[in-house]
Amino acid sequence: MNFEQSFTQQQNQVQKMAMTQQLQQSIQMLQYNQEDLLTFLNQKALGNPLIEITFPQERPAEKLSAADYASTIPHNRDDEELNFMNQIPDTYLSLFEYLTEQIHLTMRETYLRELVLWLTEYLDTNGYLTISLEEAAQLTQAQELQLLDALTLLQQLEPAGVGARNLQECLLLQIERDETAPNMAYLLLEEEFELFATRKWKEITRKLDISLNEIQIISDFVQTLSPYPGALFNGETEQYLKPDLFVKIESDDLKVISIKTGLPVISFQKDYYHDMMQVKDQDVTKFMKDKYAEYEWLKRSLVQRGDTILRVGTAIVEKQKSFFLMPEHPIQPLTLKDIALELDIHESTVSRSVNGKYLETAFGVFELKHFFTNALNLTKTNQSPTTEDPATVSAEQVKQKLTELIETENKQKPLSDQKLVDLLTAEGVEISRRTIAKYRDALFIPPSSKRKRFE
């Protein structure tokens, strides 16, 4: 048998996209919010001696007038709030510190006080005791009766409800101190808490000889109590949003302006670059050229990022004109694809442009992705079957209508989900009961059985 081996050359043309490191970083920069962008640029500056990060203190070339800029400041601010000294956050006491301070001020130095201090270490951030008295007795070798006395002293401290072992006890501790509490409130929650919470109120009327109206009054009072008495002492620092865009409204005309105040700006260290280029060393020269190229790339990427966010924001505002011009602020159906087709860019670019980016208006600050809501493709019942372009309604519009119907319902006979379906259908919108329930849950609206009032 003869084996023959031959070699041939063949040229194929293949087109593919190579994701370079710089391209990947450009995509990431578009997705970053302002804080993430600053972190990224600071990391770049650490490795590049030619880059310095600065922050402009004034508006850019497309300056807003004094009146325009003033409109970006909430109207409820006064001169006192604009004083920079008033912007220094308060120093918060933790719940443990607050309780410890009270214990040392109100209790004598006894063994019982030591037990009270010990119990405070087993409170969670909401003020609830996380250890049973039996477990505490094993750990401290104290008698359960002594621990019960210590717990009683702890529960007499502020805030009311602290030291409770469950929600029922927390509410009872608050009712006990409130002189405005309804007469039967303590008894009802002490003896029939489960029936009260599950709204089986008719059983309570038979057991306690109390009317439904009285139970309703007690329920309204309980709503004013705090289920988490220690939550006020978490001491979380407030986070402030930094808008990227501002909408200027002139009559029926809308103009979107990019807000550059607070954005990091990269500066080039020209003198240092020229000095280092005078060094007769090929490695130094190559290093400087590479770092200069990185600076130029970062500069272009920042400009491109700002332009893309402005273009996307402008397109969104154009599509949602009614939101900015009408007092009801309705949101029309809008998808990422609609903006992508409008600007001839990819949907992923639109998604990155709206993620964590905020738009400031005279009536509030909104995240750009707030303006996207899918059309439900709900056909109006009064349309002709031959209509080629059925009317659509956005999910936000349905939620708004749902809220209006529930707010105006008869609270003694609240609307069921099926009744809400019927009412919306009568207005020309076909929607399922399951969708109504989903939207109601999203709006934190309880079902009709829990909305019923007895007055």
LUMPAKE-889849 format. One record per residue (C-alpha): residue in three letters; x, y, z. Coordinates in steps of 0.5 Angstrom, whole numbers. Layout:
% residues N
   rest       X       Y       Z
    ALA       X       Y       Z
...
% end
This chain:
% residues 455
   rest       X       Y       Z
    MET       0       0       0
    ASN       3       7      -2
    PHE       1      13       3
    GLU       2      19       0
    GLN       2      26       4
    SER       1      33       1
    PHE       0      40       4
    THR      -4      46       1
    GLN      -5      53       3
    GLN     -12      56       3
    GLN     -13      63       5
    ASN     -20      64       9
    GLN     -23      71      10
    VAL     -26      71      17
    GLN     -29      77      21
    LYS     -30      78      28
    MET     -30      83      34
    ALA     -24      82      39
    MET     -26      85      46
    THR     -20      89      48
    GLN     -18      91      55
    GLN     -19      98      53
    LEU     -26      97      50
    GLN     -28      93      56
    GLN     -26      98      60
    SER     -30     103      56
    ILE     -36      99      56
    GLN     -36      99      64
    MET     -35     106      65
    LEU     -41     107      61
    GLN     -45     103      66
    TYR     -41     106      72
    ASN     -45     111      77
    GLN     -41     117      79
    GLU     -39     114      85
    ASP     -36     108      81
    LEU     -33     112      76
    LEU     -29     116      81
    THR     -27     109      84
    PHE     -25     107      77
    LEU     -21     114      75
    ASN     -17     114      82
    GLN     -15     107      81
    LYS     -12     109      74
    ALA      -9     115      77
    LEU      -5     111      82
    GLY      -2     107      76
    ASN      -1     113      72
    PRO       3     119      74
    LEU       1     123      68
    ILE      -6     123      71
    GLU      -9     128      76
    ILE     -17     127      78
    THR     -20     134      80
    PHE     -27     136      81
    PRO     -30     143      77
    GLN     -34     147      82
    GLU     -38     151      77
    ARG     -43     149      71
    PRO     -40     147      64
    ALA     -40     152      58
    GLU     -47     150      57
    LYS     -48     154      63
    LEU     -55     155      67
    SER     -58     161      69
    ALA     -58     163      76
    ALA     -66     162      76
    ASP     -65     155      72
    TYR     -59     153      77
    ALA     -64     155      83
    SER     -69     151      80
    THR     -65     145      82
    ILE     -65     146      89
    PRO     -71     143      93
    HIS     -76     149      94
    ASN     -76     147     102
    ARG     -69     149     103
    ASP     -67     156     107
    ASP     -61     160     108
    GLU     -60     156     114
    GLU     -60     149     111
    LEU     -55     152     105
    ASN     -50     153     111
    PHE     -44     148     110
    MET     -44     147     118
    ASN     -51     145     118
    GLN     -49     139     113
    ILE     -44     136     118
    PRO     -48     130     120
    ASP     -51     129     127
    THR     -47     124     131
    TYR     -52     118     133
    LEU     -52     114     139
    SER     -53     106     138
    LEU     -59     103     142
    PHE     -54     100     146
    GLU     -50     106     148
    TYR     -57     110     149
    LEU     -60     104     154
    THR     -53     104     158
    GLU     -53     111     159
    GLN     -60     111     162
    ILE     -58     105     166
    HIS     -53     108     169
    LEU     -57     115     170
    THR     -63     111     173
    MET     -60     105     177
    ARG     -56     104     183
    GLU     -50     100     182
    THR     -53      93     184
    TYR     -53      86     182
    LEU     -59      87     179
    ARG     -56      93     175
    GLU     -51      88     172
    LEU     -56      83     170
    VAL     -60      89     166
    LEU     -53      91     163
    TRP     -52      84     161
    LEU     -59      83     158
    THR     -58      89     153
    GLU     -52      86     150
    TYR     -57      81     147
    LEU     -62      86     144
    ASP     -62      86     136
    THR     -62      92     132
    ASN     -70      93     133
    GLY     -70      92     140
    TYR     -72      85     141
    LEU     -69      81     146
    THR     -66      75     143
    ILE     -64      70     149
    SER     -69      67     153
    LEU     -69      67     161
    GLU     -68      60     161
    GLU     -61      61     157
    ALA     -60      67     161
    ALA     -60      63     167
    GLN     -55      58     165
    LEU     -50      63     162
    THR     -50      68     168
    GLN     -52      63     174
    ALA     -57      68     176
    GLN     -64      66     178
    GLU     -70      66     173
    LEU     -74      71     178
    GLN     -68      76     178
    LEU     -67      76     171
    LEU     -75      77     170
    ASP     -74      83     175
    ALA     -68      85     170
    LEU     -72      84     164
    THR     -78      88     167
    LEU     -73      94     169
    LEU     -70      94     162
    GLN     -77      94     159
    GLN     -78     101     163
    LEU     -73     104     159
    GLU     -74     108     153
    PRO     -76     107     147
    ALA     -82     104     149
    GLY     -82      97     147
    VAL     -75      95     148
    GLY     -73      89     151
    ALA     -80      85     148
    ARG     -79      78     146
    ASN     -84      78     141
    LEU     -89      83     137
    GLN     -95      82     142
    GLU     -90      84     148
    CYS     -87      90     144
    LEU     -94      93     142
    LEU     -97      91     149
    LEU     -91      95     153
    GLN     -92     101     148
    ILE    -100     101     150
    GLU     -98     100     157
    ARG     -95     107     157
    ASP     -99     111     152
    GLU    -105     115     156
    THR    -109     116     149
    ALA    -109     108     148
    PRO    -117     106     147
    ASN    -119     102     154
    MET    -120      95     151
    ALA    -113      96     147
    TYR    -109      92     152
    LEU    -114      87     154
    LEU    -115      85     147
    LEU    -108      84     144
    GLU    -106      81     151
    GLU    -112      75     150
    GLU    -114      75     143
    PHE    -108      77     139
    GLU    -108      72     134
    LEU    -115      73     132
    PHE    -114      81     132
    ALA    -108      80     127
    THR    -112      75     122
    ARG    -118      80     123
    LYS    -122      75     125
    TRP    -126      80     129
    LYS    -133      77     129
    GLU    -130      72     134
    ILE    -127      77     138
    THR    -134      81     139
    ARG    -137      75     142
    LYS    -131      73     147
    LEU    -130      80     149
    ASP    -137      83     148
    ILE    -134      89     144
    SER    -137      92     138
    LEU    -133      92     131
    ASN    -133      99     131
    GLU    -129      99     138
    ILE    -124      94     135
    GLN    -123      98     129
    ILE    -121     104     133
    ILE    -116     100     137
    SER    -113      97     130
    ASP    -112     104     128
    PHE    -109     106     134
    VAL    -104     100     134
    GLN    -102     102     127
    THR     -99     108     130
    LEU     -95     104     134
    SER     -88     102     132
    PRO     -86      94     131
    TYR     -79      96     131
    PRO     -77     101     137
    GLY     -70     100     136
    ALA     -70     102     129
    LEU     -69     109     130
    PHE     -62     108     133
    ASN     -59     105     127
    GLY     -55     111     126
    GLU     -55     110     118
    THR     -52     116     114
    GLU     -56     119     109
    GLN     -54     118     102
    TYR     -55     123      97
    LEU     -57     122      90
    LYS     -53     126      84
    PRO     -57     127      78
    ASP     -53     126      71
    LEU     -58     130      67
    PHE     -63     136      68
    VAL     -69     138      65
    LYS     -71     145      63
    ILE     -78     146      62
    GLU     -80     152      57
    SER     -87     152      56
    ASP     -88     146      52
    ASP     -81     145      50
    LEU     -76     141      54
    LYS     -69     141      54
    VAL     -64     136      57
    ILE     -58     139      60
    SER     -52     135      62
    ILE     -50     136      70
    LYS     -42     136      70
    THR     -42     139      77
    GLY     -39     134      82
    LEU     -36     129      76
    PRO     -29     128      76
    VAL     -25     131      71
    ILE     -18     128      69
    SER     -12     133      68
    PHE      -6     132      64
    GLN       1     133      68
    LYS       4     137      62
    ASP      11     139      66
    TYR      12     132      69
    TYR      11     129      62
    HIS      16     134      58
    ASP      21     133      64
    MET      21     125      63
    MET      21     125      56
    GLN      28     129      56
    VAL      31     123      60
    LYS      35     119      55
    ASP      32     112      56
    GLN      28     108      52
    ASP      24     104      57
    VAL      23     111      60
    THR      21     114      54
    LYS      16     108      52
    PHE      13     108      59
    MET      11     116      58
    LYS       8     114      51
    ASP       4     109      54
    LYS       1     113      60
    TYR       0     119      55
    ALA      -4     114      50
    GLU      -8     112      56
    TYR      -9     119      59
    GLU     -12     120      51
    TRP     -16     114      52
    LEU     -19     116      58
    LYS     -21     123      56
    ARG     -24     121      50
    SER     -28     115      54
    LEU     -31     120      59
    VAL     -33     125      53
    GLN     -36     119      50
    ARG     -40     117      56
    GLY     -43     124      58
    ASP     -45     124      50
    THR     -48     117      50
    ILE     -52     119      57
    LEU     -54     125      54
    ARG     -57     123      48
    VAL     -61     117      51
    GLY     -63     122      57
    THR     -66     126      51
    ALA     -69     121      47
    ILE     -73     118      54
    VAL     -75     125      55
    GLU     -78     126      48
    LYS     -82     120      49
    GLN     -84     121      55
    LYS     -86     129      54
    SER     -93     128      58
    PHE     -89     126      64
    PHE     -86     132      65
    LEU     -92     137      62
    MET     -98     134      65
    PRO    -100     134      73
    GLU    -101     127      73
    HIS     -94     125      70
    PRO     -97     119      66
    ILE     -91     114      64
    GLN     -92     112      57
    PRO     -90     105      55
    LEU     -83     105      53
    THR     -78      99      52
    LEU     -70      99      51
    LYS     -71      97      44
    ASP     -75     103      42
    ILE     -69     108      45
    ALA     -64     103      41
    LEU     -68     104      35
    GLU     -69     111      35
    LEU     -61     112      37
    ASP     -59     107      32
    ILE     -55     104      38
    HIS     -55      97      41
    GLU     -60      95      47
    SER     -54      94      52
    THR     -52     101      51
    VAL     -58     104      53
    SER     -59      99      59
    ARG     -52     101      61
    SER     -53     108      60
    VAL     -60     108      65
    ASN     -57     104      70
    GLY     -55     108      76
    LYS     -56     115      72
    TYR     -61     120      75
    LEU     -65     125      72
    GLU     -67     132      76
    THR     -74     135      75
    ALA     -77     141      78
    PHE     -82     136      82
    GLY     -76     131      84
    VAL     -71     126      82
    PHE     -72     120      78
    GLU     -67     114      75
    LEU     -67     114      68
    LYS     -70     107      68
    HIS     -76     109      72
    PHE     -79     111      65
    PHE     -78     104      62
    THR     -85     100      62
    ASN     -87      95      58
    ALA     -94      96      54
    LEU     -99      91      56
    ASN    -102      90      49
    LEU    -109      91      52
    THR    -114      91      47
    LYS    -119      97      48
    THR    -126      93      48
    ASN    -129      99      45
    GLN    -125      98      39
    SER    -127      95      32
    PRO    -124      88      31
    THR    -121      90      25
    THR    -117      95      28
    GLU    -109      94      26
    ASP    -106      98      32
    PRO    -110      96      38
    ALA    -109     101      44
    THR    -104     100      49
    VAL    -103     102      56
    SER     -97     102      61
    ALA     -96      98      67
    GLU     -95     104      71
    GLN    -102     107      68
    VAL    -106     101      70
    LYS    -102     101      77
    GLN    -104     109      78
    LYS    -112     107      76
    LEU    -112     101      81
    THR    -109     106      86
    GLU    -115     111      85
    LEU    -120     106      85
    ILE    -118     103      92
    GLU    -117     110      95
    THR    -124     112      93
    GLU    -127     105      95
    ASN    -133     104     100
    LYS    -128     102     106
    GLN    -134      98     109
    LYS    -134      94     103
    PRO    -128      94      99
    LEU    -127      92      92
    SER    -125      85      91
    ASP    -119      83      86
    GLN    -125      81      81
    LYS    -129      87      82
    LEU    -123      91      80
    VAL    -122      87      74
    ASP    -129      88      72
    LEU    -129      96      73
    LEU    -122      96      69
    THR    -126      92      63
    ALA    -132      97      64
    GLU    -127     103      62
    GLY    -124      99      56
    VAL    -118      95      59
    GLU    -118      88      59
    ILE    -114      85      65
    SER    -113      78      69
    ARG    -115      78      76
    ARG    -108      75      77
    THR    -105      81      74
    ILE    -109      85      79
    ALA    -106      81      85
    LYS     -99      82      82
    TYR    -100      90      82
    ARG    -103      90      88
    ASP     -98      87      92
    ALA     -93      91      88
    LEU     -96      97      91
    PHE     -96      94      98
    ILE    -104      94      98
    PRO    -107      89     102
    PRO    -113      85      99
    SER    -120      87     100
    SER    -121      82     107
    LYS    -115      87     110
    ARG    -118      93     108
    LYS    -125      93     110
    ARG    -126      98     116
    PHE    -132      97     121
    GLU    -135     104     123
% end
